[in-house]
């Protein structure tokens, strides 16, 4: 059974940075496209970025382009999201997910506020 654990969230001032981690187990991580989503208060969950298996390619939503970097370490079964120049509108619970499966982690809260 797939198990996903996000970490790295916290409170940061506007313009600050955070790196989120997602440790995966219970499936073939290296063969799986992995995805970051987020859900802000009162809003629907939305896609942030994804990374293809083997790091063959990445995709970012417009709001993440130029500020966020998705990466993976298949030896550690871990995916990362480096977030720079954070804005108050980035405040959300961030979730990792394996593509095409309904497996969600518990999420990690990111709060951007002065």
Buried (B, 14 or more C-beta within 10 A) or exposed (E): EBEBBBEBBEEBEEEBEBBBBBBBEEBEBBEBBBBBBBBBEEEEBEBBBBBBBEEEEBBBBEBBEEBBBBBBEBEEBBBBBBBEEBEEEBBBBBBBBBEEEEBBBEBBEBBBEE
